[in-house]
Amino acid sequence: MLFELAANAGSADPALPLGSTYDPNVIKRLGAIMVKPDVENARKWYQLAADRGSAAASLQLANLPQSRRYCSGFAQPMRA
């Protein structure tokens, strides 16, 4: 929540890690379980950071899958 507030206030720095929390490539690399990727949210935050001058965010954007339905290989939450 703090990252989101700071990113919305105009800083590029928090937008990059915020995007990575949704990035399927980062989630897979970290081996996170029970985390569902969200390509559209990752793209939104990476784009914000890139627009504010983050070269790293531009690279992350280029590596994002194009499909918003990218979920294969990720654990889904268990339903009771």
Backbone as a ProteinNet text record, in pm:
[ID]
protein_1_A
[PRIMARY]
MLFELAANAGSADPALPLGSTYDPNVIKRLGAIMVKPDVENARKWYQLAADRGSAAASLQLANLPQSRRYCSGFAQPMRA
[TERTIARY]
81.5	0	87.3	194.9	284.2	351.4	391.2	450.4	350.7	224.9	123.7	102	96.9	80.3	197.4	318.7	438	443.6	407.7	409.7	306.8	190.1	85.6	118.6	209.2	249.9	355.3	405.9	497.2	635.2	665.1	797.5	802.5	907.8	925.8	977.4	1052.1	1118.4	1024	912.9	826.8	744	725.8	643.8	709.8	841.2	912	890.8	919	893.9	745.7	660	516.5	478.5	530.3	504.7	556.2	670.1	728.1	644.2	561.4	476.4	368.1	340.9	241.1	303.3	431.4	501.1	516.4	460.1	470.6	614.2	701.1	841.4	911.4	885	945.1	888.5	758.3	694.2	751	765.3	820.6	966	1045	1187.6	1206.5	1118.9	1128.3	1074.9	1003.1	945.9	830.4	764.5	653.4	537	476.9	363.2	235.9	127.9	-2.7	-10.1	70.3	67.4	22.7	-85.2	-137.4	-83	-15.6	37.2	-75.1	-46.1	-143.2	-66.3	-61	17.7	-26.9	-157	-206.9	-162.5	-166.7	-118.6	32	103.8	249.3	279.1	208.3	229.7	198.4	89.5	48.8	159	213.7	314.5	449.2	487.6	612.5	605.2	489.5	474.8	487.2	427.4	436.8	583	655	796.9	878.1	849.9	921.5	893.6	768.5	731.9	803.9	842.6	912.9	1063.6	1110.4	1254	1325.4	1255.5	1320.8	1355.4	1485	1530.9	1501.6	1511.4	1483.6	1337.6	1248.4	1106.9	1081.4	1150.9	1137.3	1178.7	1285	1331.3	1227.5	1172.6	1071.1	947.9	908.8	795.3	819.4	938.9	972.3	967.5	991	993.5	860.2	760.6	629.8	562.1	491.8	412.2	305.5	267.2	167.3	25.6	4.1	-130.5	-164.7	-286.1	-330.6	-373.1	-387.2	-429.9	-310.7	-191.9	-71.2	-78	-103	-111.7	-57.9	-30.6	7.8	136.5	139.1	256.2	254.9	148.9	140.1	32.3	59.4	-37.6	-159.2	-272.5	-396.2	-441.8	-508.5	-554.9	-650.2	-639	-727.4	-864.1	-965.2	-1101.7	-1160	-1231.7	-1290.4	-1420.9
-117.8	0	126.2	123.4	239.5	260.3	149.5	160.9	224.5	182.7	235.9	385	425.2	567.5	649.1	598.9	670.8	675.9	565	562.2	658.8	663.1	754	899.7	921.9	1058.4	1113	1027.9	1078.2	1016.8	922.7	863.3	735.7	721	599.9	484.8	516	411.3	304.6	337.8	231.8	160.9	220.4	157.8	31.1	26.8	-91.1	-212.8	-205.3	-323.9	-358.5	-259	-286.2	-368.9	-333.8	-413	-554.5	-571.3	-705.2	-798.4	-742.2	-828.8	-897.2	-845.3	-903	-976.9	-960.2	-1010.9	-1163.3	-1236.3	-1382.2	-1431.9	-1359.3	-1400.8	-1390.3	-1283.9	-1265.1	-1368	-1386.5	-1482.8	-1622.4	-1661.1	-1793.5	-1804.1	-1700.9	-1702.1	-1713.6	-1648.8	-1654.1	-1784.6	-1860.4	-1985.5	-1962.8	-1849.5	-1817.2	-1913.1	-1956.8	-2047	-1972.3	-2012.4	-1954.7	-1805.1	-1763.1	-1624.4	-1626.4	-1557.7	-1554.8	-1430.8	-1451	-1336.4	-1255.8	-1130.1	-1041.2	-953	-997.1	-929.6	-785.4	-761.7	-626	-530.1	-574.1	-488.4	-469.1	-575.7	-562.5	-459.4	-470.8	-376.9	-233.6	-215.9	-81.8	-15.3	-87.5	-28.1	-13.3	-112.7	-99.7	18.6	36.3	147.5	281.6	290	413.1	443.5	341.1	360.3	396.3	330.1	359.6	501.9	543.4	679.9	784.6	744.1	836	816.3	743.1	734.6	608.9	505.7	383.4	291.9	276.8	186.9	41.6	7.9	-129	-165	-70.1	-95.7	-119	-46.7	-66.9	-208.6	-257.9	-394.7	-495.9	-474.6	-565.4	-565.8	-450.4	-441.4	-525.1	-516	-590.4	-740.9	-785.5	-928	-984.3	-898.8	-947.2	-1027.1	-1133.4	-1204.8	-1111.6	-1131.3	-1045.6	-1080	-1203.4	-1248.6	-1217.7	-1168.3	-1143.5	-1274	-1379.9	-1508.5	-1595.5	-1541.4	-1615.2	-1661.7	-1788.7	-1843.4	-1985	-2048.7	-2188.7	-2205.7	-2309.5	-2337.8	-2269.8	-2197.6	-2129.4	-2193.7	-2202.2	-2260.3	-2168.2	-2227.7	-2153.4	-2171.7	-2072	-2086.8	-2204.2	-2271.8	-2384.6	-2333.3	-2400.6	-2363.1	-2464.5	-2415.1	-2504.2	-2561
0	0	0	75.9	78.4	-56.8	-121.8	-254.8	-351.4	-342.6	-432.4	-409.4	-284	-252.8	-305.6	-283.9	-329.7	-482.1	-546.7	-693.2	-749.7	-689.3	-736.6	-707.9	-613.9	-580.1	-675.9	-767.1	-868.4	-871.2	-783.4	-781.5	-865.9	-945.8	-1026.2	-941.4	-835.5	-757.4	-702.7	-640.8	-587.9	-694.5	-810.9	-914.5	-969	-975.3	-1026.6	-936.5	-805.7	-723.1	-712.3	-722.5	-720	-842.8	-957.1	-1078	-1065.3	-1000.4	-988.1	-900.3	-812.8	-729.7	-812.2	-931.8	-1021.8	-1140.4	-1161.3	-1280	-1274.7	-1371.3	-1368.9	-1378	-1447.3	-1457.4	-1321.9	-1249.3	-1116.7	-1018.5	-1021.2	-930.9	-952.6	-1078.2	-1108.8	-1064.8	-1093.2	-1056.3	-905.4	-828.5	-682.5	-624.8	-706	-658.7	-562.1	-576	-486.4	-511	-402.1	-412.8	-374.1	-435.5	-404.9	-438.7	-534.6	-580.4	-725.5	-754.1	-889.9	-961.7	-1074	-1148.9	-1213.1	-1237.8	-1302	-1400.9	-1524.9	-1627.6	-1646.7	-1643.5	-1666.1	-1555.6	-1429.4	-1320.4	-1327.4	-1361	-1377	-1485.1	-1597.5	-1708.4	-1666.6	-1592.3	-1546.8	-1464	-1366.6	-1277.4	-1345.6	-1427.8	-1502.6	-1599.3	-1663.9	-1758.6	-1686.4	-1568.9	-1489.5	-1456	-1411.5	-1377.6	-1501.9	-1613.2	-1738	-1784.1	-1773.9	-1812.7	-1727.7	-1608.3	-1517.6	-1521.6	-1622.7	-1646.5	-1601.9	-1559.3	-1513.7	-1630.9	-1656.3	-1762.7	-1725.8	-1597.1	-1551.8	-1577.8	-1558	-1582.7	-1731.4	-1816.3	-1960.6	-1998.8	-1938.2	-1963.6	-1915.2	-1796.5	-1743.5	-1833.9	-1883.8	-1976.2	-2101	-2154.2	-2275.9	-2253.3	-2130.6	-2100.6	-2052.7	-2034.8	-1990.3	-2100.9	-2062.7	-2163.3	-2219.5	-2342.5	-2405.8	-2363.2	-2324.8	-2290.1	-2145.9	-2122.7	-1985.8	-1919.4	-1999.2	-1944.6	-1905.6	-1900	-1866	-1721.3	-1700.5	-1564.8	-1556.2	-1668.3	-1662.8	-1584	-1506.2	-1424.9	-1289.9	-1258	-1130.2	-1045.9	-917.9	-825	-813.6	-805.7	-786.7	-642.2	-584.8	-447.7	-432.6	-320	-293.2	-256.6	-302.3	-270.1	-174.1	-74.6	25.3	-24.2
[MASK]
++++++++++++++++++++++++++++++++++++++++++++++++++++++++++++++++++++++++++++++++

